[in-house]
Amino acid sequence: MAAVTMRLPVARRAAGPSAPRGGEKHLVAPGDTITTDTGYMRGHGTYVEEEKLIASVAGAVERVNKLVCVKALKTRYNGEVGDIVVGRITEVQQKRWKVETNSRLDSVLLLSSMNLPGGELRRRSAEDELAMRDYLQEGDLISAEVQSVFSDGAVSLHTRSLKYGKLGQGVLVQVSPSLVKRQKTHFHDLPCGASVILGNNGFIWIYPTPEQKDEEAGGFTTNLEPVPLSDREVISRLRNCIVALVTQKLMLFDTSILYCYEASLPHQIKDILKPEVMEEIVLETRQRLLDLEG
């Protein structure tokens, strides 16, 4: 018979403050009154009843001048121009690909919105259209940037930079989009030996850091060489650390992931997913982030 691991119940530690000092958010639940001031405009996640502005979803209140909206804590991805996303090709259509990006509607990647192999610039021909499945086919993972947002909320993507394109070997982690912190760059080469792409849509890609950047491929050739055991262990540890941060509702960005990775080093990779170990390493991560802000 296989050995079974048993755990005894342990007392939960009180969670420390996770929000930046002085940056406490106004959280509301459905039905809560946000304001009785009639001068405010109604935004997403709110409705007006008896001259009171009331929340229709659970989330954080955001104010832009006189516009008040509630950003839901748990929701599907709502695209914004310039966002970095990781997506999976679901369908090859005429002159376009359909991409699953964790939003309400499938995203669109036009044939004209991507670099051709080799990075050459020219008009797309009928031969390019026939060869679309040679570039990207169903099931392929890609990194891309949001080019525009349609009126129905669907997003149009582009991969016109060599840093975007088809993803090779690595691990995909799906989290809530609200836990991914917006930064100037979402591509990070971590000093532990692996790299991450933090998609604004909640899809996170962890992969071995390439020894040299392949500028000639145009984002289509993927390295399918066997990944060394040491790299696989680093990727597995990073994946479990991200799961721990998400379970404890801590924002995901390069510093928090790296601090959590360092805090997890005394533990075996499989033990990181134990609830008491999760609490311990995330508590240490949260404290280091607070010390950094202070």
N, C-alpha and C positions, 0 to 999 in steps of 0.2 A: 504493500500500500504506500501511496505517496504521503510524505510528511505534510502536516497541516499546521500553519502558523496561527497561534491563538494570541489575542491581545487582551489585556485587562483594561477596564475603563479607567481613564485618567481625568483629573480635573482640568477644565479648560482655563487657559490663561486669559486675563482681560486684554482685549486688543488695544493697542496704543493708538494715538491719533494718526490717521493716514493722510489727512489733508494738510497742505502747507500752512504754516502759522500765519494767521491773519487772512487766510484764503478759504474760510469755511463756506461751503455752498448751501444755498437755500433749497432743501429737499422737500418735495411735496408728494402726497399720495392722491389717487383719483378722488375727486370730490372736495379736496382742500381748497379753501379760498386763498387766492394769491394776493389780490388787492381789491379794495372797494373804490379806488380812485377811477373815475370815469374817463380820465384823460389818457389812459393807456390803450394801445391798439392790441387786438387779439391775434396771437401767432399760433404756430403749430402746437398741438397738445393742450389747448385751452378752449373754453367756451364761456359765454356770458349768460348769466341767469340772475334776474332781479338786480341788475346794475352791479353785479359782482363778477370778477374774473376768476373762473374756477378751473383747476387742473383736470384734464381728462385722462392723463397717464401718470405713472409714477416716475419721477425723475428730478433733475436739477433745473431750477428756474434760471433762465438767461434773459438779460435785458439789453436791447440795443436801442438807445435813445428812448422812444416811447413804445417800441415794439416789445411785447413780452411773450416768450414761448417757453415750453417745457421740453428739455432734451431727455428722452426716455433713457433709463439706465440699461434696459435690455431691449434691443431692437435690431431689426435687420439693417444692413448698410445703406445709408443715404449718400449717394455720390456727390462730391464737390470737385470742381475743376482743379487740376493739379495734384489730386490725391494719387498716391502710389498704391496699386492693388496687386494681389496675387490671385489668379483665377484659373479655372479648368475649362478647356475647350469641350463644349457639349454637342456642337453641330457645325458642319461645314456647309455653307450656303453659297449662293451666287455672289461672288465678289466680297464676301464677308464671313466671319466666324461668329458663332454665338458662344459667349463665355459665362460660366457660372461664377459670380463674384459675391455671393452671400447677400445679394439685394433682392428686392421683391420681384424684379424682372431681370431676365438675362441681359447681360451687357453685349455690346456689339464691337467687334474689331474689324474695320474695313481693310480690304486688301491694299487700298491706297494709303492707309495710315500706318504702314509698317515698312521697315527697311528691307530691301531685297537682299538675298545672300551675297556677301561680299561688299555690302553697303553701297552698291551702285545706285545712282539717281537717274530714273527715266520713267516714262509713262508705262503703266501696267498694260500688258498685251493679253491677247486671248491665250497665249501659251502660259503666261503666269497664272491665269485663272484656272487652266487645266491642271497646273502643278500645285494648286493650293494645298492638297492633302500631303504633298511631299514636304511642305514647310511645317504645317501644323495639322494634326489630326485629332479625332475625338479622344479624350482622356489626357492629352498633353497639358502640362502646367506651364503657365507663362507669368512673367511680371510685366506690368504695363502702367501707363499713366492715364488718368481721366482727362480726355480732351474736351468733352462737352457733356451737358446733361439735357436730355429731352424733356418736353413738357409733361410726359407721363411718369418721369422719375428714372427712366432707363438711362444708362450712361454709355457714351461712345469712348472707346479706348484708342491709344496709339502706342507704338513701340518704335518711335523714330530715333531713339538714342541707342547706342551700342550697349548701354548698361541694362536695357530691357531685353526681353525675348524669351526663348524657350528655356525652361529650367531642367536641369539634369538629375543628378543623384542627390537625395537629401530626404528630409522628413517634413511633412506638412502638419501644422497644428492649427486647429480652428478654435478661435476664442470670440468673445463678444467684441464688436467693433468699438464699444464705448470704453474698453480697457486699454486700447492702443493710443498712446500719447502722440499728439501731432508734433513733429519736429521738422527741422530744415532738411534732414536726410533720413531716409528709412532703410538705407543699405549700410550695414555695420559689419566690419571685419573685427571680431572680438579677439583680444590677446590670448584667449585660451586655445585658439587653433581652429575655430569654426566661424562661419559668417551667418548672419540672419537678415532676412528681408521682412520688415514689420509692415505688412499690408494694412492700410487704413480700413480695409473691409473686414479685418479680423482673421485673415488667413496669414499665417506666419510660416516662412520657409527657412529651415535650418540646413546648411550644407557645408561640406569641407571648403576651407578657404583655398581658392585656386592658386597655384604657385606663380602662374603668369596669366595676365588678362589676354584673352584671344580677341584681338581687334579685327581680324580679317573675317570672322565667321558671320558677322552681322546678326548675332543672337540666335542662330539656328542649330549650330553643331553642339552636341552635348557630350561631355566626357563620360564614357561608360566603363572606364577602367575600374577594377576592384578597389574599394575604399579600405585603407588599412584599419586594423582593429582599434588602434589608438584613436583615430578620427571618429570611428563609429561610437566609441565609448563617450567621447566629448559631446557628440551630437545627442546621444541618448540622455546624458546628464542635463544638457541644456533643455531638451524637450521636457524632462520631468520637472526641472526648475520652473519653466514657464507654466506648466500645469499647476504647480504649487502656488505661484503668484496669482494665477487666475482664481484658484479655489479660495484664496484669502483676500480677493478683490483688491489687489495692488496694481497700480498702473504699470504697463509694459513699455519700457524704453531701454536703450542700450545700458545705462548705468544700473538700473534696477535688476536687469537680467544678469549682468556681470557680478554684482554684489551677491545675488542669490546663488550663483554658480560657486563663488568663493566660499560662501557659508555652507554649501552642501558637500564640500570636499572631504570632511571627516566621515561622511556617511557613504555607504554603498549606493550605487545608482538605483537599484530596485527599492531600497529603503526610503528614498525621498518621497515616495507616494504614500507612505504611512502617515495618517493624520497628525500624530504627535510630532513627527519629524518635520512635516510641512509647517506646522505652527512655529516650531523652533527656528527654522532657517528663515522663514518670512519675517518673524519678529526681529531677528538680527538684521535682515535686509532693511526693514522699515526704520530701525534705529540708526543705521549708517546713513540712510537717506536724510533723516531729520538732522543728524550731525552735520551733513554736507550743506544743508540749507542754512543751518544756524551759523 
